[in-house]
Amino acid sequence: MGCEMGNVLEIATEVEMKAFLDDNSGTLGILFKYSPTCGISLTVEENWKAFAEISPDGVRLAQVDVLGARSAARGISQWIGVLHQFPQALVLRDGRCIRHTSHYSITRQWLEGSLST
């Protein structure tokens, strides 16, 4: 089962991933995909953490380690129709990806801009 890290859910299973992706409550969700062995992931993770600390209540935040939770991460691109990359940030609403970026484009400014989508 995934564990809560502050206000960020660490997704560990396919069931948790599908539940996060399929949320139809109208609330904004942001998913951060990363690898703990990837230098780029480690660099942009600082942006993710800084954003998570200031994100408003009501925004669902989750992250998935693409190596540690392979089964959960494996189907994301098929479920939402976005090419698999990591690190990657996906902005979701009502089960659809409405915005995404990857690698060094995952900045705190990009993440904050996602709040108005």
C-alpha positions in Angstrom: 0.0 0.0 0.0 1.2 3.5 -0.7 2.2 5.8 2.1 1.5 9.4 2.6 4.6 11.7 2.6 3.3 15.0 3.9 0.6 15.9 1.5 2.0 13.6 -1.3 0.8 10.1 -1.8 3.5 7.6 -2.7 1.9 5.2 -5.1 3.1 1.6 -4.8 0.4 -0.6 -6.6 -1.6 -0.7 -9.8 -4.8 -0.4 -7.8 -3.6 2.9 -6.2 -2.4 4.2 -9.5 -5.6 3.5 -11.2 -7.6 5.1 -8.4 -5.5 8.2 -8.6 -5.7 8.4 -12.4 -9.5 7.7 -12.5 -10.6 10.2 -9.9 -13.6 12.0 -11.3 -14.2 14.4 -8.4 -13.2 17.4 -10.5 -10.2 18.1 -8.3 -6.8 18.7 -9.8 -4.3 16.0 -9.4 -0.6 16.1 -10.2 1.5 13.0 -10.5 5.3 13.1 -10.4 7.1 10.0 -11.9 10.7 9.6 -11.0 13.6 7.2 -10.7 15.9 7.3 -7.6 18.8 6.4 -9.8 18.4 9.1 -12.4 20.4 12.3 -12.0 17.7 14.4 -13.7 15.0 13.0 -11.4 17.1 13.8 -8.4 17.6 17.4 -9.6 14.0 18.2 -10.5 12.7 16.4 -7.3 13.8 19.5 -5.4 11.3 21.5 -7.5 8.6 18.9 -6.8 9.2 19.0 -3.1 9.2 22.8 -3.0 5.9 22.9 -4.9 4.4 20.2 -2.7 5.1 22.3 0.4 3.1 25.3 -0.9 0.4 23.6 -2.9 -3.1 24.5 -1.8 -5.5 22.1 -0.1 -7.7 20.3 -2.5 -5.0 19.5 -5.0 -4.2 15.8 -5.1 -0.5 15.1 -5.2 1.1 11.7 -5.9 4.4 10.4 -6.9 5.6 7.0 -8.2 9.1 5.5 -8.2 9.2 4.0 -11.7 11.7 1.4 -10.5 10.3 0.5 -7.1 6.7 0.4 -8.3 7.2 -0.9 -11.8 3.7 -2.5 -12.0 2.1 0.7 -11.0 4.1 2.9 -13.3 4.0 0.5 -16.3 0.5 1.2 -17.4 0.3 5.0 -17.0 1.0 5.8 -20.6 -1.6 3.3 -21.8 -4.2 4.5 -19.3 -3.9 8.2 -20.1 -2.4 8.2 -23.5 0.8 10.1 -22.7 4.2 8.8 -23.8 6.2 7.3 -20.9 9.1 9.4 -19.7 10.8 10.1 -16.4 11.1 12.2 -14.7 7.6 13.4 -15.7 4.9 15.5 -14.3 1.3 14.8 -15.3 -1.6 17.2 -14.4 -5.0 15.3 -14.2 -8.6 16.3 -13.9 -11.6 14.0 -14.1 -9.4 11.0 -15.3 -7.8 12.9 -18.1 -4.3 14.3 -18.5 -4.7 18.0 -19.3 -1.0 19.0 -19.1 2.3 17.2 -18.9 6.0 17.9 -19.1 9.3 16.0 -18.4 12.9 16.3 -17.5 14.3 19.7 -16.8 11.0 21.4 -17.7 9.6 20.3 -14.4 10.1 23.6 -12.6 8.4 25.0 -9.6 7.0 27.7 -12.0 5.6 25.1 -14.3 4.0 23.2 -11.4 2.5 26.4 -10.0 1.2 27.3 -13.4 -0.6 24.0 -13.5 -2.8 25.1 -10.6 -4.7 27.4 -13.0 -5.5 24.8 -15.6 
